[in-house]
């Protein structure tokens, strides 16, 4: 395809920003042009493709199915361009692209990230959240954090910590006694699920000795993000299932409790995943050291607070 038969880069960029921002006005503000100029570029792009990229003509812009496909591809493409430009711009400039799951970002990483910034002001860290499986061939990352078990093809995996998986709820829903409650106390309560981890409840109920005839693990509320499921549990809507790193602050604050034994389902790991070609980058190495230090401190704090460990940090 010749250059004459390709859409203009400015028009593609305008469309990508409108798709991300959701309106012409916010896109115009980001690109420092007028909203009418942005609208003209998007309309020209639709004419070039011969399809509608947005549905409706109001202030809020809703992507059409083909628009969603194009927006996703352009988002990744512009991310790659930004990375390449950053690497060429200056040998002293250090950009670090990290991909983490949304709940881990919100409930564990972000509250601690200020310490990394204070220790490494020279590193511009870019956090992207996704619950989808990583694709080492196409995802724009230097390093990532994921839960599960190795291997992750094409990526170096290093254990950050091991966790137990256990139920949590509001103290108003199921008051916590001095000893762990009988798992059968879960009967009659709504189970809260994360769509990315629908297998956790069946596995925990089996480990607790409760069959499907006693409790149907498929019933209850399902949320797209685990952090939403935990918010629902804090609101008293039911009992969620989670891991220590996601609820340490809520347990300490008392907005959530863990009424049952926490060691019935254990051994799942949190792993740092790194592209082999990026393993020796100074930014990646700095982030790795900081992450491991935070994990060790978190594990030590948990052991002191509970007299045992539901969060085991790596050795060394």
C-alpha positions in Angstrom: 0.0 0.0 0.0 1.5 3.3 -1.0 1.6 6.3 1.3 -1.2 8.0 -0.8 -3.4 5.0 0.1 -2.9 5.2 3.8 -4.8 7.4 6.3 -2.9 10.4 7.7 -1.0 9.9 11.0 -2.6 13.1 12.4 -6.0 11.8 11.7 -5.2 8.4 13.3 -3.8 10.2 16.4 -6.9 12.4 16.6 -9.1 9.3 16.5 -7.1 7.4 19.1 -7.3 10.4 21.6 -11.0 10.8 21.1 -11.6 7.1 21.6 -9.5 7.2 24.8 -10.9 10.5 26.2 -14.5 9.9 25.1 -15.2 13.4 23.7 -14.0 15.9 21.1 -13.5 18.6 23.7 -11.2 16.5 26.0 -9.3 15.2 22.9 -8.8 18.8 21.7 -7.5 19.8 25.1 -4.9 17.0 25.1 -3.8 17.8 21.5 -3.9 21.6 21.9 -6.2 22.1 18.9 -9.8 23.0 18.4 -12.7 20.5 18.8 -13.9 21.3 15.3 -10.4 20.4 13.9 -10.5 17.1 15.7 -14.1 16.4 14.4 -13.0 17.2 10.9 -10.1 14.7 11.1 -12.3 12.0 12.6 -14.9 12.5 9.9 -12.2 12.3 7.2 -11.0 9.1 8.7 -14.5 7.6 8.6 -14.8 8.6 4.9 -11.5 7.0 4.1 -12.5 3.7 5.8 -16.0 3.9 4.5 -17.4 2.9 8.0 -18.6 4.6 11.1 -16.0 4.6 13.9 -18.4 6.2 16.5 -22.0 5.6 17.2 -24.2 8.7 17.7 -23.3 12.4 17.2 -23.7 13.8 20.7 -21.0 15.2 23.0 -20.2 11.7 24.3 -18.5 9.5 21.8 -19.3 5.7 21.8 -17.1 3.5 19.7 -18.6 1.3 17.0 -17.4 -2.4 16.9 -14.9 -1.5 14.1 -14.0 1.6 16.0 -13.1 -0.4 19.1 -10.9 -2.7 17.0 -9.0 0.2 15.5 -8.7 2.1 18.8 -7.1 -0.9 20.5 -4.6 -1.4 17.7 -3.7 2.3 17.6 -3.3 2.5 21.4 -0.7 -0.2 21.3 1.0 1.3 18.2 1.3 4.7 19.8 2.6 3.2 23.0 5.3 1.5 21.0 6.2 4.8 19.3 6.4 6.6 22.6 8.7 3.9 24.0 11.0 4.1 20.9 11.1 7.9 21.0 11.9 7.8 24.7 14.8 5.4 24.2 16.2 7.5 21.4 15.7 10.9 23.0 18.4 10.6 25.7 20.6 8.0 27.2 20.0 9.7 30.5 16.2 9.4 30.3 14.9 6.2 31.9 11.3 5.2 31.1 9.9 2.1 32.8 6.7 0.4 31.5 5.1 -1.9 34.1 1.9 -3.9 33.6 -0.1 -5.0 36.7 -3.5 -6.2 37.5 -6.0 -3.5 38.4 -6.7 -4.7 42.0 -3.0 -5.2 42.8 -2.3 -1.7 41.4 -5.1 0.0 43.4 -4.7 -1.9 46.7 -1.0 -2.7 47.0 1.3 -1.0 44.5 0.0 2.6 44.3 -0.1 3.2 48.1 3.6 2.3 48.1 4.8 3.8 44.8 5.7 7.1 46.4 8.7 5.4 48.0 10.0 4.2 44.6 9.6 7.7 43.2 11.4 9.3 46.1 14.3 6.8 45.7 14.4 7.0 41.9 13.3 10.4 40.7 15.3 9.8 37.5 12.9 7.0 36.4 9.7 7.9 34.6 7.4 5.0 35.5 4.4 4.2 33.4 1.8 1.9 35.0 -0.7 0.1 32.8 -3.4 -2.2 34.3 -4.8 -5.3 32.7 -6.3 -8.5 33.9 -5.8 -10.2 30.5 -3.1 -12.8 30.0 0.2 -11.3 28.9 1.4 -11.7 25.3 5.2 -11.3 25.3 5.2 -10.9 21.6 2.9 -7.9 21.4 2.3 -6.3 24.9 4.2 -3.0 25.4 5.9 -3.8 28.7 9.4 -3.9 30.3 8.2 -5.8 33.3 4.9 -7.0 34.8 3.4 -8.4 38.0 1.0 -11.4 37.7 -0.5 -14.0 40.1 -0.4 -17.7 39.3 2.2 -20.3 38.5 5.0 -20.2 35.9 5.9 -20.5 33.2 4.9 -17.4 31.3 6.3 -18.1 27.8 8.8 -15.6 26.6 9.2 -13.9 30.0 11.5 -14.4 33.0 9.5 -15.1 36.1 10.7 -14.4 39.7 8.7 -15.1 42.8 7.8 -12.0 44.8 5.7 -13.7 47.5 3.4 -16.6 48.1 -0.2 -16.1 49.4 -3.1 -17.9 50.8 -6.6 -17.5 49.3 -9.4 -16.9 51.8 -12.8 -15.3 52.2 -13.4 -11.9 53.6 -16.5 -9.9 54.6 -17.8 -6.9 56.5 -17.7 -7.4 60.3 -21.4 -6.5 60.3 -22.2 -9.5 58.1 -20.5 -12.2 60.0 -19.0 -11.1 63.3 -15.5 -12.5 64.0 -15.0 -14.5 67.1 -11.7 -15.4 69.0 -11.4 -18.6 66.9 -11.9 -19.1 63.2 -15.5 -19.7 62.3 -16.8 -23.0 61.0 -16.8 -22.8 57.1 -20.4 -24.0 57.2 -21.3 -20.5 58.5 -21.0 -19.4 54.9 -24.3 -21.0 54.1 -27.1 -18.5 53.4 -24.7 -15.7 52.5 -24.1 -14.3 49.0 -20.8 -15.3 47.4 -19.0 -12.5 45.6 -16.8 -13.4 42.6 -14.3 -11.8 40.3 -14.8 -12.7 36.7 -11.1 -13.2 36.2 -10.9 -15.7 39.1 -14.1 -17.7 39.0 -12.3 -20.8 40.1 -11.3 -19.5 43.6 -14.6 -20.2 45.4 -15.0 -23.8 44.1 -11.4 -24.5 45.1 -11.8 -23.0 48.6 -15.1 -24.7 49.3 -13.5 -28.0 48.3 -10.5 -27.3 50.6 -13.0 -26.5 53.4 -14.8 -29.8 52.9 -18.0 -28.3 51.6 -19.5 -30.0 48.6 -21.6 -28.4 45.9 -24.7 -29.9 47.4 -24.1 -27.8 50.5 -23.1 -24.6 48.7 -23.3 -23.8 45.0 -20.0 -22.1 44.1 -21.5 -20.6 41.0 -24.2 -18.5 42.7 -23.8 -14.9 43.9 -22.6 -11.6 42.5 -19.9 -11.4 39.8 -17.7 -8.3 39.3 -15.3 -7.6 36.5 -12.6 -6.4 38.9 -11.6 -8.0 42.2 -11.3 -4.5 43.8 -15.0 -4.0 43.0 -15.8 -7.4 44.6 -13.9 -6.3 47.7 -15.8 -3.0 47.7 -19.0 -4.9 47.6 -17.9 -7.1 50.5 -17.0 -4.0 52.5 -20.5 -2.7 51.8 -22.0 -5.9 53.3 -23.3 -7.3 50.1 -21.8 -10.8 50.7 -18.6 -12.7 51.2 -15.7 -12.2 48.7 -12.6 -14.4 48.2 -9.2 -12.8 47.9 -5.5 -12.8 48.8 -3.6 -11.0 51.6 -1.9 -8.4 49.5 -5.2 -7.1 48.2 -6.9 -6.7 51.6 -4.0 -6.1 54.1 -5.0 -2.4 54.6 -8.8 -3.2 54.9 -8.1 -6.0 57.4 -5.9 -3.6 59.5 -8.6 -0.9 59.3 -11.3 -3.3 60.3 -13.5 -2.6 57.2 -13.0 -6.3 56.3 -12.5 -9.4 58.4 -11.3 -12.9 57.6 -13.6 -15.0 59.7 -12.3 -18.5 58.6 -8.9 -20.2 58.6 -6.6 -18.5 56.0 -4.4 -21.5 55.3 -7.0 -23.8 53.7 -6.0 -22.8 50.1 -2.4 -21.8 49.8 0.6 -21.7 47.6 -0.3 -19.2 44.9 2.5 -16.9 43.9 2.9 -13.3 42.9 5.6 -13.1 40.2 7.6 -10.4 38.6 7.8 -11.0 34.9 10.5 -9.4 32.7 11.4 -9.4 29.1 14.8 -11.1 28.8 16.1 -8.3 26.7 15.1 -5.8 29.4 16.4 -7.7 32.4 19.6 -5.7 32.8 18.0 -2.3 32.2 18.8 0.0 35.2 15.1 0.9 35.6 14.0 -2.7 35.6 16.7 -3.6 38.1 15.8 -0.7 40.4 12.1 -1.6 40.3 12.9 -5.3 41.0 15.0 -4.4 44.1 12.4 -2.0 45.4 9.5 -4.5 44.8 11.4 -7.3 46.6 12.2 -5.0 49.6 8.5 -4.0 49.9 7.4 -7.6 49.7 9.8 -8.6 52.5 8.7 -5.7 54.7 5.1 -6.6 54.1 5.7 -10.2 54.9 7.5 -9.3 58.1 4.8 -6.9 59.2 2.1 -9.5 58.6 4.1 -12.2 60.6 4.4 -9.7 63.5 0.7 -8.9 63.4 -0.7 -12.4 63.2 2.0 -14.6 64.8 2.2 -16.6 61.6 2.4 -16.0 57.9 -0.3 -15.9 55.2 2.1 -13.9 53.1 5.6 -15.4 52.6 8.2 -13.2 51.0 11.1 -14.4 48.9 14.4 -15.4 50.5 17.2 -12.9 49.8 
